[in-house]
Every structure is written in structure tokens, then in C-alpha cells.
Amino acid sequence: MHPPVATFVEAVNTFDLEWLLATFADDALVNDQLREYSGATAIRQWAARDVIGERLTMAVTNVVERHCNLSVTANVDGNFDKRGLPDPLVVSFYFSTCNDLIVQLIILRKLGDI
């Protein structure tokens, strides 16, 4: 796994907001379930609320590298409302990196293979 992505996963699993934020470029873009967060301030608010605040954890099950992008599939858990969600909750994280920083992260719930 690319160093910033491996660090992202470790920071999520240890609930370390500052370490998590250090993996992103200042002008990065996060799209989490079709909601966009652009730039350091918005990403900090998203991460504090939806990642660290919900005590999110990631159990990585698959990693695929495509050109300069990395797709990470993980079983996700945490203190969020799980009503109506499958168990395990499988989520795909699509990372783009540049200069050892995450410049784009797209997060989508995996609905199954087509």
C-alpha cells in the first residue's frame, strides 16, 4: 500500500485526527458518500465528525493499484447508526496520491459485485 494510504488506515484505526490530516494535501478533495469536502478546513471538519467522532475502524480486505490510483476495500465499523446497513459494511476507498500525500479520496459503500 502507498505510504500515505497505509498511514491513513493506521490513523483511522487509532482515532488520531492530526495524523489522519497529515496524510492529505492542503487542497485535497474528499467525496464521502456523494458529499464533497474540499480543502484542509472542510476535510478537518469531516474527519473530526464522521471518522474520529464516529470511532470509525477499517479492516482492509483488498487493495488494487491502477496506474496512480489505489482502491482499498475494507469492512468498516464504528459508533454510527447501523440500522438498515449490512454486516459487515463493505466500503470502497478510492485514493489518488501525489508527492506522498492524498490529493483525492472517494468513499462509496460497496453494494456487491455486478
Secondary structure, DSSP 8 states (H G I E B T S, - for coil): --HHHHHHHHHHHTT-HHHHHTTEEEEEEEEETTEEEESHHHHHHHIIIIIITTT-EEEEEEEEEETTEEEEEEEEESSS--TT--SSEEEEEEEEEETTEEEEEEEEE-----
